[in-house]
């Protein structure tokens, strides 16, 4: 594992509490948030009755033997669905979202990722994973769930956690036809199943839940997928599918600039008349999650026409979430373009809520009419309006902008 010096201002931004680049066994920032944000104050005991949204979480520590299980609030009714449906959260205050998630009690069972269904207790939870509506359940824990709020950069936070002893599902799940077909097709590869589910109208959150529970793919290859990996895999597979379509479309004829802001995150999306390429630059300000220094930290990842061959380790899961939002739009207008995203994360974003907010911010940007320009310089100048980092710093960090600026097109000779 690569370790950055303890004084490195980029260490926490690159790590985001997941890779332990500081050498500690626990992230001190996450530990602090967990201690300072006890949103969940209801007394809990060993028995919990409630409706799961449905929600399901698979951990990644100690892989391939992980802790997994459904998340259950001590509440009933259709209204619990919003507790685990990020598509419905855009525009809501940070405190409301943390409150949603802290109401979910995470039940866990230690299982092997390749053979989780050999555990009778775990096997009984499969039905609720594929349900399209909340399901009433009764869960018994070995001890009262421990009140803890956990955060990471990719997945949404959740509340108390307890080791599951017994779970009873009181009703049959309602299952979408496309879900039933993909889950029971043991010859269908996981990637193809993800695309079928997405084109069938299911949200990214629903797809990653089914993937995470090991219910997609050919029979011998099915296994549990840690939730944070499943989220990125879903964003990656779906956006790559759209990229292959986009490459067949004609290029846009103008420079477009789209804008969006939410939770003190400020996005500028620039579409450039060019063959497909993508780059995301993020500037994290002092006071925001992961920044412990006194200066903003800029990280960047990119891909050219051929795509990436390695994980976008600087921007991490946010890269794939944003790319999905971009490719959805280009597919919708049936055009090809290069895209550069500037994201500024200001001090008000103190708690990492998951990559859903990046995906939804980019989607929201495309709901607004674009500003149109005839040159790259005009588009860059307009995109910088409202941002704090000087434009020259963005341009200096950008591989894609420098490539496009210095590239000589064949049309120049005609």
C-alpha positions in Angstrom: 0.0 0.0 0.0 1.3 3.4 -1.0 1.6 5.8 2.0 1.8 9.5 1.6 3.7 11.6 4.1 1.6 12.5 7.2 2.0 16.2 6.2 0.7 15.7 2.6 -2.4 17.9 2.0 -3.6 15.4 -0.6 -3.5 12.4 1.6 -7.0 12.5 3.0 -8.6 13.6 -0.3 -7.1 10.7 -2.1 -7.9 8.2 0.7 -11.4 9.4 1.6 -11.3 7.1 4.7 -10.9 3.9 2.7 -7.3 3.2 1.9 -5.7 4.2 5.3 -2.9 6.1 3.6 -2.0 7.6 6.9 -1.1 4.2 8.2 -3.7 4.2 11.0 -6.1 1.3 11.4 -9.1 3.7 11.6 -9.8 7.0 9.9 -9.6 9.7 12.6 -12.0 11.9 10.6 -14.6 9.3 10.4 -14.2 8.5 14.1 -14.7 12.1 14.9 -17.9 12.4 12.8 -19.2 9.2 14.4 -18.8 10.7 17.8 -20.2 14.1 17.0 -23.3 13.1 15.1 -25.5 10.9 17.2 -28.6 11.6 15.2 -30.2 8.3 16.1 -31.5 8.7 19.6 -34.3 6.1 19.8 -33.8 3.4 22.4 -33.2 0.0 20.7 -33.5 -3.5 22.0 -32.9 -7.0 20.6 -36.2 -7.0 18.6 -36.9 -4.6 15.8 -40.1 -4.5 13.8 -40.2 -2.4 10.7 -40.4 -2.1 6.9 -37.2 -2.4 5.0 -37.2 0.1 2.0 -35.8 -2.5 0.9 -32.2 -1.9 1.8 -29.2 -4.2 1.8 -25.5 -3.7 2.7 -22.4 -5.8 2.1 -19.2 -4.7 3.9 -15.7 -5.0 2.4 -13.5 -5.5 5.4 -12.1 -9.1 5.9 -13.1 -9.9 2.3 -13.8 -12.6 1.2 -15.5 -13.2 4.5 -17.7 -10.2 5.0 -20.6 -8.9 7.1 -23.8 -8.5 5.1 -27.5 -8.1 5.7 -30.6 -6.0 5.3 -31.1 -2.6 6.8 -34.3 -2.1 8.8 -35.8 1.0 10.3 -38.2 0.7 13.3 -40.9 2.3 11.1 -43.6 1.0 8.9 -45.3 2.0 5.6 -44.5 3.1 2.1 -42.8 6.3 3.4 -39.7 4.3 4.5 -38.8 3.9 0.8 -37.2 7.4 0.7 -34.7 6.2 3.4 -32.8 4.3 0.7 -33.7 6.0 -2.6 -31.1 8.7 -3.4 -32.9 9.6 -6.7 -35.4 11.3 -4.4 -33.0 13.3 -2.3 -31.7 16.0 -4.5 -32.4 19.4 -2.9 -32.9 18.1 0.6 -30.6 19.5 3.4 -27.6 17.5 4.6 -29.2 17.1 8.0 -32.3 15.5 6.6 -30.3 13.0 4.5 -28.1 12.0 7.5 -31.4 11.6 9.5 -32.8 9.3 6.7 -29.8 7.1 6.8 -29.3 7.0 10.6 -32.8 5.6 11.0 -31.7 2.4 9.1 -30.5 -0.3 11.5 -27.9 -2.4 9.8 -28.3 -6.1 10.5 -25.2 -8.2 9.8 -24.3 -11.8 9.3 -20.7 -13.1 8.7 -20.7 -15.0 5.4 -18.4 -16.1 2.6 -18.9 -14.0 -0.6 -18.9 -17.1 -2.8 -21.3 -19.2 -0.8 -23.5 -16.9 1.3 -26.7 -18.9 0.6 -25.3 -21.9 2.5 -26.1 -19.8 5.6 -29.7 -20.4 6.3 -30.2 -17.1 8.1 -28.7 -15.2 5.2 -30.5 -17.2 2.6 -33.9 -16.0 4.0 -33.0 -12.4 3.2 -32.8 -12.9 -0.6 -36.5 -12.4 -1.1 -36.5 -8.9 0.3 -33.5 -7.8 -1.8 -35.5 -8.0 -5.1 -38.7 -6.4 -3.8 -39.9 -3.2 -5.5 -41.7 -2.0 -2.4 -41.1 -2.0 1.3 -41.5 -5.3 3.1 -42.5 -5.8 6.8 -39.9 -7.8 8.7 -39.2 -8.8 12.3 -35.5 -9.0 13.2 -34.0 -10.4 16.4 -30.4 -9.4 17.3 -27.9 -11.1 19.5 -27.6 -7.8 21.4 -29.2 -4.4 21.0 -27.8 -2.8 17.9 -25.0 -0.4 18.7 -25.6 3.2 17.9 -23.1 4.2 15.3 -23.2 6.4 12.2 -20.8 5.4 9.5 -19.7 7.3 6.5 -17.6 6.7 3.4 -17.1 8.5 0.1 -18.9 6.1 -2.1 -21.8 4.6 -0.2 -24.5 6.4 1.8 -24.1 6.6 5.6 -26.1 4.3 7.9 -27.0 4.1 11.5 -26.9 1.5 14.3 -25.5 -2.0 13.6 -26.1 -5.3 15.2 -25.5 -9.0 14.6 -28.6 -10.7 13.3 -30.0 -13.8 15.1 -33.4 -14.3 13.4 -35.3 -12.6 10.7 -38.9 -13.2 9.6 -40.4 -11.8 6.5 -44.2 -11.3 6.9 -45.2 -10.9 3.3 -44.3 -11.9 -0.3 -42.2 -9.4 -2.2 -43.5 -7.6 -5.3 -40.9 -8.2 -8.0 -40.6 -6.4 -11.3 -40.7 -8.7 -14.3 -37.3 -7.5 -15.6 -35.8 -8.2 -12.2 -37.3 -11.7 -12.0 -36.0 -12.5 -15.4 -32.4 -11.3 -14.8 -32.2 -12.9 -11.3 -33.3 -16.3 -12.6 -31.3 -16.3 -15.8 -28.2 -18.2 -14.7 -26.6 -17.9 -18.2 -26.8 -14.1 -18.3 -23.6 -12.3 -17.5 -23.7 -9.7 -14.8 -22.8 -6.8 -17.1 -25.6 -7.7 -19.5 -28.0 -8.0 -16.6 -27.1 -4.5 -15.3 -27.9 -3.0 -18.7 -31.2 -4.9 -18.9 -32.2 -3.7 -15.5 -31.1 -0.1 -16.2 -33.0 0.0 -19.5 -35.9 -1.5 -17.7 -36.2 1.7 -15.7 -34.6 0.6 -12.4 -32.5 3.1 -10.5 -28.8 2.7 -9.9 -29.4 2.2 -6.3 -31.8 -0.7 -6.9 -29.4 -2.4 -9.4 -26.4 -2.1 -7.1 -28.4 -3.6 -4.3 -29.3 -6.7 -6.4 -25.7 -7.0 -7.7 -24.3 -6.6 -4.2 -26.5 -9.4 -2.9 -24.9 -11.8 -5.5 -28.1 -12.3 -7.5 -26.7 -11.4 -11.0 -24.4 -13.2 -13.3 -23.8 -16.7 -14.5 -24.4 -19.3 -11.8 -20.8 -20.4 -11.1 -19.6 -16.7 -10.9 -22.3 -15.3 -8.6 -21.0 -13.9 -5.3 -21.6 -11.1 -2.9 -20.2 -7.7 -4.0 -19.3 -5.1 -1.3 -21.8 -2.2 -1.6 -19.3 0.5 -2.4 -17.8 -1.7 -5.2 -21.3 -2.5 -6.5 -22.2 1.2 -6.8 -19.1 2.0 -8.8 -19.5 -1.2 -11.0 -23.1 -0.2 -11.8 -22.1 3.4 -12.8 -19.1 2.0 -14.8 -21.0 -0.7 -16.7 -23.9 1.5 -17.6 -21.8 4.5 -18.7 -19.5 2.3 -20.8 -22.6 1.0 -22.5 -23.6 4.5 -23.4 -20.1 5.5 -24.4 -20.2 2.8 -27.1 -23.4 4.3 -28.4 -22.1 7.9 -28.2 -19.1 7.1 -30.4 -21.5 6.4 -33.3 -23.1 9.8 -33.1 -22.0 13.1 -34.8 -20.2 15.6 -32.7 -22.0 18.6 -31.2 -21.5 21.8 -33.2 -21.0 24.3 -30.3 -19.4 24.5 -26.9 -22.0 23.9 -24.1 -21.7 24.9 -20.4 -24.0 23.4 -17.8 -24.1 24.4 -14.1 -25.4 22.9 -10.9 -24.9 23.3 -7.2 -26.1 21.3 -4.1 -24.7 20.6 -0.6 -22.0 23.2 -1.1 -20.8 21.3 -4.2 -20.4 23.4 -7.3 -20.4 21.7 -10.7 -19.5 23.1 -14.2 -19.9 20.7 -17.1 -18.3 21.7 -20.4 -19.1 19.8 -23.6 -16.6 20.3 -26.4 -17.1 19.6 -30.1 -14.7 16.6 -30.3 -14.6 12.8 -30.2 -15.5 11.2 -26.9 -13.2 12.0 -24.0 -13.9 12.7 -20.3 -12.2 14.3 -17.4 -13.2 15.3 -13.9 -11.3 17.8 -11.8 -12.2 18.3 -8.1 -11.1 21.1 -5.8 -11.6 20.3 -2.1 -11.6 23.4 0.1 -10.4 23.7 3.7 -13.2 22.7 6.1 -14.8 20.3 3.6 -14.7 16.5 4.2 -11.1 15.1 4.0 -9.2 18.4 3.8 -7.1 19.0 6.9 -4.7 21.6 5.4 -5.2 25.4 4.8 -5.2 25.3 1.0 -7.6 23.7 -1.5 -6.5 20.3 -2.9 -7.2 19.5 -6.6 -7.4 16.0 -7.9 -8.1 14.8 -11.4 -8.7 11.7 -13.5 -9.4 11.4 -17.2 -9.9 9.2 -20.2 -9.4 9.7 -23.9 -11.4 8.0 -26.8 -10.0 4.5 -26.0 -11.2 4.7 -22.4 -9.5 3.9 -19.1 -7.6 0.7 -18.3 -7.3 1.3 -14.6 -9.4 2.5 -11.7 -9.8 6.3 -11.4 -8.0 6.3 -8.0 -7.8 10.1 -7.6 -11.4 11.0 -8.0 -12.5 7.4 -7.3 -16.2 6.5 -7.4 -17.3 10.1 -8.1 -15.7 9.8 -11.5 -18.0 7.0 -12.7 -21.1 8.5 -11.2 -20.5 11.8 -13.0 -19.6 10.0 -16.3 -22.9 8.2 -16.2 -24.8 11.5 -15.9 -22.9 12.9 -18.9 -23.4 9.8 -21.1 -27.1 9.7 -20.3 -27.4 13.2 -21.7 -25.3 12.7 -24.8 -27.3 9.5 -25.5 -30.5 11.4 -25.1 -29.5 14.1 -27.6 -27.7 11.6 -29.8 -24.5 13.5 -30.0 -20.8 12.9 -29.3 -18.5 15.3 -27.3 -15.6 15.6 -25.1 -16.5 16.5 -21.5 -14.6 18.3 -18.8 -16.2 18.7 -15.3 -15.0 21.2 -12.7 -16.2 20.4 -9.2 -15.6 22.6 -6.2 -16.3 21.1 -2.8 -16.6 24.0 -0.2 -16.6 24.0 3.5 -20.3 23.3 4.0 -19.8 19.7 2.7 -18.5 18.3 6.0 -19.9 14.8 5.8 -19.4 12.4 2.9 -22.8 11.3 1.8 -21.9 9.0 -1.1 -21.5 9.4 -4.9 -25.2 9.6 -5.5 -25.0 13.4 -5.0 -22.3 13.7 -7.7 -24.5 11.7 -10.1 -27.6 13.7 -9.2 -25.8 17.0 -9.4 -24.6 16.2 -13.0 -28.1 15.0 -14.0 -29.5 18.2 -12.5 -27.1 20.3 -14.5 -28.4 18.8 -17.8 -32.0 19.7 -16.8 -31.1 23.3 -17.2 -30.6 25.0 -20.6 -26.9 25.2 -21.5 -24.9 28.3 -22.2 -23.7 28.1 -25.8 -20.4 29.4 -27.2 -18.4 29.4 -30.4 -14.9 28.9 -28.8 -13.3 26.9 -26.0 -11.9 30.0 -24.4 -15.3 31.6 -24.2 -16.8 28.4 -22.7 -14.0 28.2 -20.1 -14.4 31.8 -19.1 -18.2 31.3 -18.6 -17.7 28.1 -16.7 -15.4 29.7 -14.2 -18.1 32.3 -13.3 -19.1 31.5 -9.7 -16.1 29.3 -8.9 -13.3 30.2 -6.5 -10.3 28.5 -8.0 -8.6 30.7 -10.6 -9.2 29.3 -14.1 -5.5 29.0 -14.9 -5.1 26.4 -12.1 -7.9 24.3 -13.6 -6.4 24.5 -17.0 -2.9 23.7 -15.7 -4.2 20.5 -14.0 -6.3 19.4 -17.0 -4.8 16.7 -19.3 -7.8 16.8 -21.6 -7.9 20.6 -22.1 -4.2 20.8 -22.9 -4.6 17.9 -25.4 -7.5 19.5 -27.2 -5.8 22.9 -27.3 -2.6 21.5 -28.8 -4.3 19.0 -31.1 -4.3 19.9 -34.8 -7.4 18.6 -36.6 -7.4 17.3 -40.1 -10.0 19.9 -41.0 -7.3 22.6 -40.5 -5.8 21.6 -43.8 -8.9 22.1 -45.8 
